[in-house]
């Protein structure tokens, strides 16, 4: 019976992650009409950054508790998102390029982050 509850909690956690990624697709696609293909890579980098910040694999070895660690990861991911928008999307939008150009640019970001 304990395994059943552990599987329920694990499935709920996975479902929450999938719903957050779907929500991020929706929040970008609805106002702009551009699909951000790099959302999965953002989630992957956020997970790796959380492990790096909350364990002692950094140089110098620092292990932050969960709440400050999550705040640091949130700030890092916000900076990454702003940098991607500033470097890959904004120049195309300023030139009046079609939305397909921004999609291809974000596909390139996906490949670079991979």
BELKA-V566504 format. One record per helix or strand. SS is the DSSP state (H for helix, E for strand). FROM is the first residue (numbers start at 1). TO is the last residue. If there is no record, write none. Layout:
BEGIN
{{SS	FROM	TO} {SS	FROM	TO}}
END
This chain:
BEGIN
{{H	2	32} {H	39	54} {H	66	95} {H	99	113}}
END
